[in-house]
Amino acid sequence: MSEVIRITPDVVVPVAELEFRASRASGPGGQGVNTTDSRVELRFDVAGSPSLSPEDKERALRRLGPRLDRDGALRVVAQAQRSQLANRRA
């Protein structure tokens, strides 16, 4: 079975539905921070997810409304850690 993220006891999203993108972090953090791609952006297409029921999609779209882009996708950015792996885990 592939990796999954358990949202609730009944809702599971395969990691394959998540898009990860790495880029350079901004701000202070040492000499290597601006030369490595430690910032991680996660994108999840709430509106288009085959793993969510229509009711789950409706609830998520309603609750996350202002945080979603035009296509109904949630975007989360992590850059507090100095390594890409740590930011991806966060």
Residue, then its C-alpha position, 0 to 999 in steps of 0.5 A: m500500500s502506498e503512503v497515506i495521510r490520515i485526516t480523520p478516522d474515515v478520511v485518508v489521502p494518498v501522498a500521491e495526491l499531494e504536490f511538493r515543490a522545493s525552492r530557496a528559503s528567504g531570510p536569515g539562517g546561516q550561510g547555506v540557507n540561500t543556496t539550498d532549496s530548503r523551503v517546501e510548498l505543498r499543494f493539495d487539490v481539495a476540489g479535485s481529490p478523488s479521495l474525498s467524498p462530495e460532502d467532505k469536499e463541500r465542508a473543506l471548501r467552505r471552511l478553507g475558502p479564503r485559503l484556497d486558490r481559484d482552482g480549489a487547491l490548498r497551498v501550504v508553505a514551510q520554511a522554518q527549518r534549515s533542511q528540506l526534509a524537516n520542512r517537508r515533514a512539518 
